[in-house]
Amino acid sequence: MSTELMDAGKKNLQVSSMAETLIGSEIIQLAWQINDKISKGQNILNLTIGDFNPNIFPIPDELTEEIKKAYDDHQTNYPPAEGTLGLRKAVSDYIKENGNLEYGTDEILVSSGARPIIFAIYNTIVDLDDVVIFPVPSWNNNHYCHLTRSRVITIETTPENNFMPTAEELEPHVKDATLISLCSPLNPTGTCFSEIEIQKICDLVINENNRRGDDQKPLYVLFDQIYWQLTLGDTKHYNPVVINPEMKDYTIFVDGISKAFAATGVRVGWGYGPKRIIGKMKSITSHMGAWAPKAEQVAVSKFLMNDSAVRTFLDKFKGEIFDRVNVFYKKFKELKNDGYNVDVIAPQASIFLTLKIDLTGWRKEDGTVIETTKDITNFLIEEAQIALVPFSSFGASPDSKWFRVAVGTCTVKEIETMMENFKTTLSKLTKID
């Protein structure tokens, strides 16, 4: 091969160090690996991805009709970069009525789902080598830090605190940080901040910003509350700005319709926060072309104003979600009582449940011994016929034996059948003394 061709080949391989070392979503990769196995005839219940089967959980009928009307009305040209005024007004009214949050239309940004909002927050707040604090397990913060070339401080959370970070754990690191990324209800755990812990975190942020004064960039909080309307049972949702109004200057919210209305594919999300921050985020998303389709924006604005339709849908939807996570909860408690090394955290919110499955040191029928979390994950897929996401895919320790289960793609009957099969499969294992 000529020197010129060799040099051309090398140039073709040269990309930015960020792109060279960036990896794709571990959860999506696992989900499609499972779907490939299913397409080849394997009977696996795929509970990996936080999505919905639209045949089981369709979007609200009223929203469907409004989307059709919007297309019939030819609402197919470019929307404003910040989102249509009608939708921003509807969001403003909706979060005031249902979340006790007051944000004007110029403090709200609409995008194609929540991901562009998170990307824009990171790129608006974080400079090269700035410090970002986030808990693990958590969803995709490691990748957003990678994209922004920021420095990372992770807080390894514990089951004793429902895998939610505490102010005490955050406090040693805030002096050097620019952003704290939080999520409640939390993906992947389905757990929430308590009112007391949110208050303590607010106090921590306010005290740190008072210490910095006006000559330093503030410490900001990204608060992802995309699941805030899906609290289950007696669980209550708390956010920083309602708990401490001083936090309004330092908090940027992530929100949208994807989870609360089973509308992951409709791609309408929004963020709200300080006007100056939202304005800069708008510039970023405008260059990305990350706006939601105009017809969907028109439809969502009308749906959010239909209070009766919203309430009716949410009440039924939350009940069906709770039915599913509660089956898992009860069945895993039974397995624990039977002596298996499993555990489960009581369902609090979202479409997720947190399970512990520690099978290390158990021998399978073929004589092989389960030794690692990867072995457990593969055992669940190949022999128990259930696919879950290990917390290691959310940044937790590779040795963690905790898993996320997502219930948006299955029926209660499927869960009951799967749990019976799982119990039978566990009974075939032999504990090594």
C-alpha positions as CSV (number, residue, x, y, z in Angstrom):
1,M,0.0,0.0,0.0
2,S,1.3,3.5,-0.9
3,T,2.3,6.0,1.8
4,E,-0.4,8.3,0.5
5,L,-3.1,5.6,1.0
6,M,-1.8,4.7,4.4
7,D,-1.9,8.4,5.4
8,A,-5.4,8.8,4.0
9,G,-6.5,5.7,6.0
10,K,-5.1,7.2,9.2
11,K,-6.8,10.5,8.6
12,N,-10.1,8.7,8.1
13,L,-9.7,7.2,11.6
14,Q,-8.9,10.6,13.2
15,V,-11.8,12.1,15.1
16,S,-12.1,14.2,18.2
17,S,-11.0,12.5,21.4
18,M,-14.5,13.1,22.8
19,A,-16.1,11.2,19.8
20,E,-13.4,8.5,19.9
21,T,-14.0,7.6,23.6
22,L,-17.8,8.2,23.7
23,I,-19.9,5.1,24.0
24,G,-23.6,4.6,23.1
25,S,-26.4,4.1,25.6
26,E,-25.8,0.8,27.4
27,I,-29.5,0.4,28.1
28,I,-30.5,0.8,24.5
29,Q,-27.7,-1.6,23.4
30,L,-28.9,-4.2,25.9
31,A,-32.5,-3.7,24.9
32,W,-31.8,-4.3,21.2
33,Q,-29.7,-7.3,21.9
34,I,-32.7,-8.8,23.7
35,N,-35.0,-7.9,20.9
36,D,-32.7,-9.6,18.5
37,K,-32.9,-12.8,20.6
38,I,-36.7,-12.5,20.7
39,S,-36.9,-12.1,16.9
40,K,-34.9,-15.4,16.6
41,G,-37.5,-17.3,18.7
42,Q,-36.3,-16.9,22.3
43,N,-39.1,-16.3,24.8
44,I,-37.7,-13.4,26.9
45,L,-39.6,-10.8,28.8
46,N,-37.8,-7.6,27.9
47,L,-38.0,-5.2,30.9
48,T,-34.9,-3.2,30.0
49,I,-35.9,0.0,28.4
50,G,-38.0,2.7,30.0
51,D,-40.6,2.8,27.2
52,F,-44.2,1.8,26.7
53,N,-45.9,-0.8,24.5
54,P,-48.5,1.4,22.8
55,N,-50.8,-1.6,22.5
56,I,-50.8,-1.8,26.3
57,F,-50.3,1.8,27.1
58,P,-51.6,4.1,24.3
59,I,-51.4,7.8,24.6
60,P,-54.6,9.6,25.8
61,D,-57.4,9.4,23.2
62,E,-57.8,13.2,23.4
63,L,-54.2,13.8,22.6
64,T,-54.4,11.4,19.7
65,E,-57.4,13.4,18.3
66,E,-55.7,16.7,18.8
67,I,-52.6,15.5,16.9
68,K,-54.8,14.4,14.0
69,K,-56.6,17.7,14.0
70,A,-53.3,19.6,14.0
71,Y,-52.1,17.8,10.9
72,D,-55.5,18.2,9.2
73,D,-55.1,21.9,9.9
74,H,-51.7,21.8,8.2
75,Q,-49.7,22.8,11.2
76,T,-46.5,21.4,9.6
77,N,-44.2,24.4,9.2
78,Y,-41.3,25.4,11.4
79,P,-42.3,26.2,15.0
80,P,-40.6,29.0,16.9
81,A,-37.2,27.9,18.2
82,E,-38.3,28.2,21.8
83,G,-41.6,26.4,21.2
84,T,-45.0,27.8,20.2
85,L,-46.4,30.5,22.5
86,G,-49.6,28.4,22.9
87,L,-47.7,25.4,24.3
88,R,-45.4,27.5,26.5
89,K,-48.5,29.3,27.9
90,A,-50.2,25.9,28.5
91,V,-47.1,24.5,30.3
92,S,-46.9,27.7,32.4
93,D,-50.5,27.3,33.5
94,Y,-50.2,23.5,34.0
95,I,-47.2,23.6,36.3
96,K,-48.7,26.4,38.3
97,E,-51.9,24.6,38.8
98,N,-50.5,21.1,39.4
99,G,-46.9,21.8,40.6
100,N,-47.2,25.2,42.4
101,L,-44.4,26.5,40.1
102,E,-44.6,30.0,38.6
103,Y,-42.7,30.4,35.3
104,G,-43.6,32.8,32.5
105,T,-43.5,31.9,28.8
106,D,-40.1,33.5,28.5
107,E,-38.8,31.1,31.2
108,I,-39.9,28.0,29.3
109,L,-38.2,26.2,26.4
110,V,-39.8,23.4,24.4
111,S,-37.8,20.7,22.6
112,S,-38.1,17.3,21.0
113,G,-38.3,15.4,24.2
114,A,-36.2,15.9,27.4
115,R,-32.8,14.9,26.1
116,P,-32.1,18.2,24.2
117,I,-33.1,20.1,27.3
118,I,-30.5,18.2,29.4
119,F,-27.9,18.6,26.7
120,A,-28.6,22.3,26.5
121,I,-28.4,22.7,30.3
122,Y,-25.0,21.1,30.4
123,N,-23.7,23.2,27.6
124,T,-25.1,26.4,29.0
125,I,-23.8,25.9,32.5
126,V,-20.6,23.8,32.2
127,D,-17.3,25.0,30.8
128,L,-14.4,22.8,29.9
129,D,-13.1,21.0,33.0
130,D,-15.8,22.4,35.2
131,V,-16.9,20.0,38.0
132,V,-20.3,18.2,37.8
133,I,-21.6,16.2,40.7
134,F,-24.2,13.5,40.2
135,P,-25.3,10.3,42.1
136,V,-24.9,6.8,40.8
137,P,-26.9,5.0,39.8
138,S,-28.4,7.6,37.5
139,W,-29.4,8.0,33.9
140,N,-26.8,9.2,31.3
141,N,-25.1,11.9,33.4
142,N,-21.8,10.2,32.7
143,H,-22.4,10.6,29.0
144,Y,-23.5,14.3,29.2
145,C,-20.3,15.0,31.2
146,H,-18.3,13.3,28.5
147,L,-19.9,15.4,25.8
148,T,-19.1,18.6,27.7
149,R,-15.6,17.5,28.7
150,S,-16.4,18.3,32.3
151,R,-14.8,16.7,35.4
152,V,-17.0,14.2,37.3
153,I,-17.6,13.7,40.9
154,T,-19.9,10.7,41.5
155,I,-21.8,10.0,44.7
156,E,-22.2,6.2,45.1
157,T,-25.6,6.0,46.8
158,T,-26.9,3.2,49.1
159,P,-30.0,1.1,49.4
160,E,-30.4,2.4,53.0
161,N,-31.2,5.8,51.5
162,N,-33.3,4.3,48.6
163,F,-30.3,5.2,46.3
164,M,-31.0,8.9,46.7
165,P,-28.0,11.2,47.4
166,T,-28.0,13.1,50.6
167,A,-26.8,16.6,51.4
168,E,-24.2,15.1,53.7
169,E,-22.7,13.1,50.8
170,L,-22.8,16.2,48.5
171,E,-21.4,18.7,50.9
172,P,-17.7,17.9,50.7
173,H,-17.7,18.5,46.9
174,V,-19.8,21.6,46.3
175,K,-17.0,24.2,46.8
176,D,-15.4,23.2,43.5
177,A,-18.6,22.3,41.5
178,T,-20.5,24.2,38.8
179,L,-23.5,21.8,38.5
180,I,-25.3,19.2,40.6
181,S,-27.5,16.9,38.5
182,L,-30.4,15.4,40.3
183,C,-33.4,13.4,39.3
184,S,-36.6,12.7,41.4
185,P,-38.4,10.4,41.0
186,L,-35.1,8.8,40.0
187,N,-34.3,6.8,36.9
188,P,-33.4,3.9,37.5
189,T,-34.6,3.3,41.0
190,G,-38.2,4.7,41.0
191,T,-37.4,6.3,44.4
192,C,-37.8,10.0,45.5
193,F,-36.3,12.6,47.6
194,S,-37.9,13.2,51.0
195,E,-39.0,16.7,51.9
196,I,-36.3,17.0,54.6
197,E,-33.5,15.9,52.3
198,I,-34.5,18.3,49.5
199,Q,-34.5,21.1,52.1
200,K,-31.0,20.2,53.2
201,I,-29.7,20.1,49.7
202,C,-31.4,23.5,49.0
203,D,-29.7,24.9,52.1
204,L,-26.4,23.5,50.9
205,V,-26.7,25.2,47.5
206,I,-27.9,28.5,48.9
207,N,-25.1,28.7,51.4
208,E,-22.5,27.8,48.8
209,N,-23.7,30.5,46.4
210,N,-23.8,33.1,49.3
211,R,-20.2,32.2,49.9
212,R,-19.2,32.7,46.3
213,G,-20.7,36.1,45.9
214,D,-21.2,37.9,42.6
215,D,-17.7,37.3,41.2
216,Q,-18.0,33.5,40.7
217,K,-20.2,31.4,38.6
218,P,-23.1,30.1,40.8
219,L,-23.6,26.5,41.7
220,Y,-26.6,25.4,39.7
221,V,-28.9,22.4,40.0
222,L,-30.3,20.4,37.1
223,F,-33.5,18.9,38.4
224,D,-35.0,16.3,36.2
225,Q,-38.6,15.6,37.3
226,I,-39.8,14.0,34.1
227,Y,-41.6,11.4,36.3
228,W,-43.1,13.8,38.9
229,Q,-46.7,13.1,38.0
230,L,-46.2,9.3,38.4
231,T,-46.0,9.1,42.2
232,L,-47.6,5.9,43.6
233,G,-49.5,5.2,46.7
234,D,-48.8,7.8,49.5
235,T,-45.6,9.1,47.9
236,K,-45.3,12.8,47.5
237,H,-43.1,14.7,45.0
238,Y,-40.9,17.6,46.2
239,N,-38.8,20.0,44.2
240,P,-36.2,22.6,45.2
241,V,-38.1,25.7,44.2
242,V,-41.3,24.9,46.0
243,I,-39.3,23.9,49.1
244,N,-37.0,26.9,49.0
245,P,-38.0,29.8,46.7
246,E,-34.4,31.1,46.7
247,M,-33.5,28.1,44.6
248,K,-35.4,29.6,41.6
249,D,-32.3,31.5,40.6
250,Y,-30.2,28.3,40.5
251,T,-32.5,25.5,39.4
252,I,-33.2,24.4,35.8
253,F,-36.0,21.8,35.5
254,V,-36.4,19.0,32.9
255,D,-39.9,18.0,32.2
256,G,-42.3,16.8,29.4
257,I,-45.0,14.4,28.3
258,S,-43.0,11.3,27.5
259,K,-43.5,9.4,30.7
260,A,-46.6,10.8,32.4
261,F,-48.7,10.3,29.2
262,A,-46.9,7.3,27.8
263,A,-45.9,9.5,24.9
264,T,-42.2,8.6,24.4
265,G,-42.4,8.7,20.7
266,V,-44.4,12.0,20.4
267,R,-41.2,13.9,21.3
268,V,-42.4,16.9,23.2
269,G,-40.4,18.0,26.2
270,W,-39.7,21.2,28.0
271,G,-37.4,22.9,30.5
272,Y,-38.0,25.9,32.8
273,G,-35.7,28.0,34.8
274,P,-34.1,31.5,35.1
275,K,-34.8,33.6,32.0
276,R,-31.2,34.2,31.1
277,I,-30.3,30.5,31.3
278,I,-33.4,29.5,29.3
279,G,-32.5,32.2,26.7
280,K,-29.0,30.7,26.2
281,M,-30.4,27.2,26.1
282,K,-32.8,28.3,23.3
283,S,-29.8,29.5,21.2
284,I,-28.2,26.0,21.6
285,T,-31.3,24.0,20.7
286,S,-32.0,26.4,17.8
287,H,-28.7,25.4,16.2
288,M,-29.4,21.8,16.9
289,G,-32.9,22.0,15.2
290,A,-34.1,20.2,18.3
291,W,-37.7,21.6,18.3
292,A,-40.7,19.3,18.7
293,P,-42.9,19.0,15.6
294,K,-45.3,21.9,15.4
295,A,-48.4,19.8,15.0
296,E,-47.6,17.9,18.2
297,Q,-46.9,21.1,20.0
298,V,-50.3,22.5,19.0
299,A,-51.9,19.3,20.1
300,V,-50.2,19.1,23.5
301,S,-51.1,22.7,24.3
302,K,-54.8,21.9,23.8
303,F,-54.5,18.6,25.7
304,L,-52.9,20.1,28.7
305,M,-55.8,22.6,29.0
306,N,-58.2,19.7,29.1
307,D,-58.1,19.1,32.8
308,S,-60.7,16.4,32.9
309,A,-58.9,14.3,30.2
310,V,-55.6,14.8,31.9
311,R,-56.9,13.7,35.4
312,T,-58.9,10.8,34.0
313,F,-55.8,9.4,32.1
314,L,-53.4,9.9,34.9
315,D,-55.6,8.2,37.5
316,K,-56.1,5.1,35.3
317,F,-52.5,5.1,34.1
318,K,-50.9,5.3,37.6
319,G,-53.2,2.6,38.9
320,E,-52.1,0.2,36.1
321,I,-48.4,1.0,36.7
322,F,-48.8,0.4,40.4
323,D,-50.5,-2.9,39.7
324,R,-47.4,-4.0,37.8
325,V,-44.7,-2.9,40.2
326,N,-46.7,-4.2,43.1
327,V,-46.7,-7.7,41.7
328,F,-42.9,-7.6,41.4
329,Y,-42.6,-6.2,44.9
330,K,-44.8,-8.9,46.5
331,K,-43.2,-11.7,44.6
332,F,-39.7,-10.6,45.5
333,K,-40.6,-10.2,49.1
334,E,-41.9,-13.8,49.0
335,L,-38.6,-15.0,47.5
336,K,-36.7,-13.2,50.1
337,N,-38.8,-14.8,52.9
338,D,-38.1,-18.2,51.2
339,G,-34.4,-17.6,51.8
340,Y,-33.2,-16.5,48.4
341,N,-30.6,-13.7,48.4
342,V,-32.9,-11.2,46.7
343,D,-34.3,-7.9,47.9
344,V,-36.6,-5.1,46.7
345,I,-37.3,-1.5,47.6
346,A,-41.0,-0.6,48.0
347,P,-42.4,1.2,44.8
348,Q,-42.6,4.9,45.2
349,A,-42.9,6.4,41.7
350,S,-42.2,6.2,37.9
351,I,-42.4,3.0,35.9
352,F,-39.3,1.4,37.6
353,L,-38.7,-0.8,40.5
354,T,-35.4,-1.6,42.2
355,L,-34.5,-5.3,42.7
356,K,-31.5,-7.0,44.3
357,I,-30.6,-10.4,42.8
358,D,-27.4,-11.8,44.2
359,L,-26.7,-15.3,42.9
360,T,-23.0,-15.3,43.2
361,G,-21.7,-18.6,44.6
362,W,-24.6,-20.6,43.2
363,R,-24.1,-23.5,40.8
364,K,-26.2,-24.0,37.7
365,E,-27.5,-27.4,36.5
366,D,-24.7,-27.6,33.9
367,G,-22.1,-27.3,36.7
368,T,-21.0,-23.7,36.0
369,V,-20.8,-21.3,38.9
370,I,-22.3,-17.8,38.9
371,E,-19.5,-15.5,39.9
372,T,-20.2,-11.9,38.6
373,T,-23.0,-9.5,38.0
374,K,-22.5,-10.2,34.3
375,D,-23.1,-13.9,35.0
376,I,-26.3,-13.0,36.9
377,T,-27.5,-10.8,34.0
378,N,-26.8,-13.6,31.5
379,F,-28.5,-16.2,33.7
380,L,-31.6,-14.1,34.0
381,I,-31.8,-13.7,30.2
382,E,-30.9,-17.2,29.1
383,E,-32.4,-19.3,31.8
384,A,-35.0,-17.3,33.7
385,Q,-36.0,-15.6,30.5
386,I,-36.2,-12.1,31.9
387,A,-34.0,-9.1,30.8
388,L,-33.2,-6.5,33.4
389,V,-30.7,-3.6,33.5
390,P,-27.9,-3.9,36.1
391,F,-27.1,-0.7,38.0
392,S,-23.6,-0.9,36.6
393,S,-25.1,0.4,33.4
394,F,-26.1,3.5,35.3
395,G,-22.6,4.2,36.6
396,A,-22.8,2.1,39.8
397,S,-20.1,-0.3,40.8
398,P,-19.6,-3.3,38.4
399,D,-20.1,-5.5,41.5
400,S,-23.5,-4.1,42.3
401,K,-26.2,-6.8,42.4
402,W,-29.0,-4.3,42.0
403,F,-31.2,-4.1,38.9
404,R,-33.8,-1.9,37.3
405,V,-37.0,-3.4,36.1
406,A,-39.2,-1.3,33.7
407,V,-42.9,-2.2,33.5
408,G,-44.2,-0.2,30.6
409,T,-44.1,-3.0,28.1
410,C,-45.7,-5.9,29.9
411,T,-49.0,-7.0,31.4
412,V,-49.7,-8.1,34.9
413,K,-50.3,-11.6,33.7
414,E,-46.9,-11.7,32.0
415,I,-45.2,-10.6,35.2
416,E,-47.0,-13.2,37.2
417,T,-46.0,-16.0,34.8
418,M,-42.4,-14.7,34.6
419,M,-42.1,-14.7,38.4
420,E,-43.4,-18.3,38.6
421,N,-40.8,-19.3,36.0
422,F,-38.1,-17.3,37.9
423,K,-38.9,-19.1,41.1
424,T,-38.7,-22.5,39.4
425,T,-35.4,-21.5,37.8
426,L,-33.9,-20.4,41.1
427,S,-35.0,-23.7,42.7
428,K,-32.7,-25.5,40.2
429,L,-29.6,-23.7,41.5
430,T,-27.3,-25.3,44.2
431,K,-25.6,-23.1,46.8
432,I,-21.9,-23.8,47.1
433,D,-20.9,-24.1,50.8
